[in-house]
């Protein structure tokens, strides 16, 4: 018997690889001698960088950035294609799992740390940046990310009074 295990993470409990390995152990207990292939998946949220880096033979990196509530977090990101491409996931810097349930208010969280990760990747010489945007705790539309990259938002009275996003 040949079994392909293609599974995503279990938010907050198992990475895609941990889930695939657990399922493989179960398959091998009930079907001794089965050939098992692991194919961890990701949907753009938690685990996306790890899955893509593993599939492309890259390496993971870490950077300390501003988390969704403004506190520092250690965020993982990946390098692939001989360090020319960065793989970043929003969930590492602005993810829902970084916010305690009693503080989950998307109008009070930021994507600033995502911009910081992009800046780290650019400073590392990356020519291409892939960003998975799943698992977010925020609805700032990337404004925090843009600010971390140097964008300044200004509003004149017409925009402010005209029901802009502020």
PyMOL commands that set and color helices and strands:
alter all, ss='L'
color gray80, all
select helices_A, chain A and resi 16-30+48-56+90-94+96-98+101-103+112-123+143-148+157-161
alter helices_A, ss='H'
color red, helices_A
select strands_A, chain A and resi 2-5+35-38+59-66+72-80+85-89+128-132
alter strands_A, ss='S'
color yellow, strands_A
deselect
rebuild
show_as cartoon
